[in-house]
Amino acid sequence: VLLNRFGDRISDPSIRKIFDRYIHKAGLDSKTSPHTLRHSYATHLLDSGANLREVQELLGHKHLATTQVYTHLSSERLSETYQQSHPHSRLPESDKTL
């Protein structure tokens, strides 16, 4: 809940209007929304080492399935996990056969 200078709740359309103004000034894609920030926040938390349960709490979700919708694994994170976990990642190139 965001409040204006009078202490009243800012309406969703007002938030969107303010957000759109800054998106335009920044030269970002006009499809970017305040909701995009929640997705980015969740993904950055995961990329920084938070686990899914911690992200759930920080986003205030009741169900873990809802949190999973918000989280996106970056290709860098997937590559890092592969390098750390997969046995073939530690083999010399000549030994990696299908």
HUURKA-V717044 format. One record per backbone hydrogen bond with DSSP energy under -1.0 kcal/mol. CO is the residue of the C=O (numbers start at 0). NH is the residue of the N-H. If there is no record, write none. Layout:
co=CO nh=NH
co=CO nh=NH
This chain:
co=1 nh=9
co=3 nh=6
co=7 nh=3
co=10 nh=14
co=11 nh=15
co=12 nh=16
co=13 nh=17
co=14 nh=18
co=15 nh=19
co=16 nh=20
co=17 nh=21
co=18 nh=22
co=19 nh=23
co=20 nh=24
co=21 nh=25
co=22 nh=27
co=23 nh=26
co=28 nh=31
co=34 nh=38
co=35 nh=39
co=36 nh=40
co=37 nh=41
co=38 nh=42
co=39 nh=43
co=40 nh=44
co=41 nh=45
co=42 nh=46
co=43 nh=47
co=44 nh=49
co=45 nh=48
co=50 nh=54
co=51 nh=55
co=52 nh=56
co=53 nh=57
co=54 nh=58
co=55 nh=60
co=62 nh=66
co=63 nh=67
co=66 nh=70
co=73 nh=77
co=74 nh=78
co=75 nh=79
co=76 nh=80
co=77 nh=81
co=78 nh=82
co=79 nh=83
co=80 nh=84
co=81 nh=85
co=85 nh=88
co=86 nh=89
co=87 nh=90
co=91 nh=94
co=92 nh=95
co=94 nh=96
